[in-house]
Amino acid sequence: MLALITPVLAGMGYNAMAVSALVLSARVWLFCHRFMRRGL
């Protein structure tokens, strides 16, 4: 049973990491964009 659950948990963890990385990069891009538009 554990052999069936482990790949699913690994896939979910990978998806969560990918989503959090996308959200983080989007926040950083928005912050930099707003900062650059202000004129440094």
NORNOR-V486408 format. One record per run of one state. SS is the DSSP state (A for helix, B for strand, O for the rest). FROM is the first residue (numbers start at 1). TO is the last residue. Records with the same first field share a line. If there is no record, write none. Layout:
# NORNOR-V486408
SS->FROM-TO / FROM-TO
This chain:
# NORNOR-V486408
O->1-1 / 39-40
A->2-38
